[in-house]
């Protein structure tokens, strides 16, 4: 399956979770998603260039800056709207292709779904802790701005130090879970499918009559 065929096939079959897909279908589409992400990030960067002056102006007022970037979680979605839309648009076809890839190995898609859920859950929990972590330093910086002569560090408070230590431990565990889930997904998607028909359908790499399109799997 070529690059263009993989894009067309996965978009047309984005809600089709039955059947089989070869490795080329998945990895060509991953490349397509990656290249599209680069373009989306560039567009988001150009968009924020026009807002750079207003953002820099907020840096002069710590209260407004932290209210914008720390106190408002939605700012991270507004910060890269094109990238977010691209991710949401390509997530479903990539997910359905992953399930069909497991079918190509004569395996259920349950393991792939569980690995994706573990990675997603770890990312969400890490994001929640990240906001809590930022709020610690936001309070410290705001207090320093209001009282420039004050000295010290947020780590001088034993409770704050314990909170940060606990945060780093939890984030480390979550990072390991994300890494492990990623390795599992990588192995699943890189595994060669079974030769010939299996319980999920015909071999997508088998020679087909000329009048049958490759995408009809």
C-alpha positions as CSV (number, residue, x, y, z in Angstrom):
1,X,0.0,0.0,0.0
2,X,1.4,3.4,-1.0
3,X,1.4,6.6,1.0
4,X,-1.6,8.0,-0.9
5,X,-3.5,4.8,-0.8
6,X,-2.9,4.5,3.0
7,X,-4.3,8.0,3.6
8,X,-7.4,7.4,1.4
9,X,-8.0,4.0,2.9
10,X,-7.8,5.1,6.5
11,X,-9.9,8.2,6.0
12,X,-12.7,6.3,4.2
13,X,-12.6,3.5,6.8
14,X,-12.2,5.6,9.9
15,X,-15.3,4.1,11.5
16,X,-14.7,0.6,10.3
17,X,-13.2,-1.6,13.1
18,X,-13.6,-4.9,11.3
19,X,-11.2,-6.5,8.8
20,X,-7.5,-6.4,8.4
21,X,-4.8,-3.8,7.5
22,X,-1.2,-4.4,6.7
23,X,1.7,-2.6,8.4
24,X,2.1,-0.2,5.5
25,X,-1.4,1.1,6.0
26,X,-0.7,2.1,9.6
27,X,2.9,3.5,9.3
28,X,2.2,5.5,6.2
29,X,-0.8,7.1,8.0
30,X,1.4,7.8,11.0
31,X,3.8,9.6,8.7
32,X,0.9,11.6,7.3
33,X,-0.2,12.6,10.8
34,X,3.3,13.6,11.7
35,X,3.8,15.8,8.7
36,X,0.4,17.3,9.2
37,X,1.3,18.1,12.8
38,X,4.4,20.0,11.7
39,X,2.3,22.1,9.4
40,X,-0.4,22.6,12.1
41,X,2.3,23.7,14.6
42,X,3.7,26.2,12.1
43,X,0.2,27.7,11.5
44,X,-0.3,28.0,15.3
45,X,3.1,29.7,15.6
46,X,2.2,32.2,12.9
47,X,-1.1,32.8,14.7
48,X,0.7,33.6,18.0
49,X,3.1,36.0,16.3
50,X,0.2,38.3,15.8
51,X,-0.6,38.1,19.5
52,X,3.0,38.3,20.8
53,X,2.6,41.9,21.8
54,X,-0.4,41.3,24.0
55,X,1.2,38.2,25.6
56,X,4.4,40.1,26.3
57,X,2.4,42.9,27.9
58,X,0.9,40.4,30.3
59,X,4.4,39.5,31.5
60,X,4.7,42.9,33.1
61,X,1.8,42.0,35.3
62,X,2.4,38.7,37.0
63,X,-1.2,38.5,38.3
64,X,-2.6,38.7,34.7
65,X,0.1,36.4,33.3
66,X,-0.6,33.5,35.7
67,X,-4.4,34.1,35.5
68,X,-4.0,33.6,31.8
69,X,-1.6,30.6,31.6
70,X,-2.0,28.9,35.0
71,X,-5.4,29.7,36.2
72,X,-7.1,29.0,32.9
73,X,-6.5,25.4,31.7
74,X,-8.3,26.1,28.4
75,X,-5.5,28.5,27.3
76,X,-3.5,25.4,26.3
77,X,-6.2,24.5,23.9
78,X,-6.5,28.0,22.6
79,X,-2.7,28.2,22.3
80,X,-2.6,25.6,19.5
81,X,-6.1,25.3,18.0
82,X,-5.0,24.1,14.6
83,X,-2.8,21.4,16.2
84,X,-5.7,20.3,18.5
85,X,-8.2,20.1,15.6
86,X,-5.7,18.1,13.5
87,X,-5.1,15.7,16.4
88,X,-8.9,15.2,16.9
89,X,-9.5,14.7,13.2
90,X,-6.8,12.1,12.7
91,X,-7.2,10.3,16.1
92,X,-10.2,8.1,15.0
93,X,-8.8,6.8,11.7
94,X,-5.5,6.1,13.4
95,X,-7.2,4.2,16.2
96,X,-9.4,2.2,13.9
97,X,-6.4,1.3,11.8
98,X,-4.6,0.1,14.9
99,X,-7.5,-2.3,15.7
100,X,-7.5,-3.6,12.1
101,X,-3.7,-4.1,12.4
102,X,-4.3,-6.3,15.5
103,X,-6.8,-8.3,13.4
104,X,-4.2,-8.7,10.8
105,X,-2.1,-10.6,13.4
106,X,-5.2,-12.8,14.2
107,X,-5.5,-11.0,17.6
108,X,-8.3,-9.1,19.2
109,X,-8.1,-5.3,19.4
110,X,-8.7,-5.4,23.2
111,X,-5.0,-5.2,24.0
112,X,-4.5,-2.2,21.7
113,X,-7.5,-0.5,23.3
114,X,-6.2,-1.1,26.8
115,X,-2.7,0.2,25.9
116,X,-4.2,3.3,24.5
117,X,-6.4,3.8,27.6
118,X,-3.4,3.5,29.9
119,X,-1.4,6.1,27.9
120,X,-4.4,8.4,27.8
121,X,-5.2,8.1,31.5
122,X,-1.5,8.6,32.5
123,X,-1.4,11.8,30.3
124,X,-4.6,13.2,31.8
125,X,-3.5,12.6,35.4
126,X,0.0,14.0,34.6
127,X,-1.7,17.2,33.2
128,X,-3.7,17.6,36.4
129,X,-0.6,17.4,38.5
130,X,1.2,19.7,36.2
131,X,-1.4,22.5,36.9
132,X,-1.0,21.9,40.7
133,X,2.8,22.1,40.3
134,X,2.6,25.4,38.4
135,X,0.2,26.8,41.0
136,X,2.9,26.4,43.7
137,X,5.4,28.6,41.8
138,X,2.7,30.9,40.7
139,X,1.8,31.7,44.3
140,X,5.5,32.2,45.2
141,X,6.2,34.5,42.2
142,X,3.1,36.6,42.9
143,X,4.1,37.0,46.5
144,X,7.7,38.0,45.4
145,X,6.2,40.5,43.0
146,X,4.1,42.1,45.8
147,X,7.1,42.1,48.2
148,X,10.3,42.4,46.2
149,X,12.4,42.5,49.4
150,X,11.3,39.1,50.5
151,X,13.8,36.2,50.1
152,X,13.5,32.5,50.3
153,X,12.2,29.7,48.1
154,X,8.9,27.7,47.9
155,X,11.0,24.7,48.9
156,X,11.7,26.3,52.3
157,X,8.2,25.3,53.4
158,X,8.3,21.6,54.5
159,X,4.7,21.0,53.2
160,X,5.5,22.5,49.9
161,X,8.7,20.5,49.6
162,X,6.8,17.3,50.4
163,X,4.2,18.2,47.9
164,X,6.7,18.7,45.1
165,X,8.6,15.5,46.0
166,X,5.3,13.6,45.9
167,X,4.5,15.2,42.6
168,X,7.8,14.2,41.0
169,X,7.3,10.7,42.2
170,X,3.8,10.4,40.7
171,X,4.9,12.0,37.5
172,X,7.8,9.6,37.2
173,X,5.5,6.6,37.6
174,X,3.0,8.1,35.0
175,X,5.9,8.7,32.6
176,X,6.9,5.0,33.0
177,X,3.4,3.9,32.3
178,X,3.3,6.1,29.2
179,X,6.6,4.7,28.0
180,X,5.5,1.1,28.6
181,X,2.2,1.6,26.8
182,X,4.1,3.2,23.9
183,X,6.5,0.3,23.6
184,X,3.5,-2.2,23.7
185,X,1.7,-0.3,21.0
186,X,4.9,0.0,18.9
187,X,5.5,-3.8,19.1
188,X,1.8,-4.5,18.2
189,X,1.9,-2.2,15.2
190,X,5.3,-3.5,14.0
191,X,4.3,-7.2,14.1
192,X,3.8,-8.8,10.8
193,X,0.3,-10.1,10.0
194,X,-0.5,-13.8,9.6
195,X,-0.1,-15.2,6.1
196,X,-3.3,-16.1,4.4
197,X,-6.9,-15.8,5.7
198,X,-7.6,-15.7,9.4
199,X,-10.8,-15.3,11.5
200,X,-10.9,-11.6,10.8
201,X,-10.7,-11.8,7.0
202,X,-8.5,-12.3,4.0
203,X,-4.8,-11.5,3.9
204,X,-4.5,-7.8,2.7
205,X,-1.2,-8.6,1.2
206,X,-2.4,-11.6,-0.8
207,X,-2.4,-11.3,-4.5
208,X,-5.9,-10.1,-5.7
209,X,-7.5,-10.2,-9.1
210,X,-6.8,-7.0,-11.1
211,X,-10.5,-6.0,-11.0
212,X,-10.6,-6.0,-7.2
213,X,-9.1,-2.8,-5.6
214,X,-6.5,-3.1,-2.9
215,X,-8.6,-1.0,-0.5
216,X,-11.5,-3.5,-0.5
217,X,-10.3,-5.4,2.6
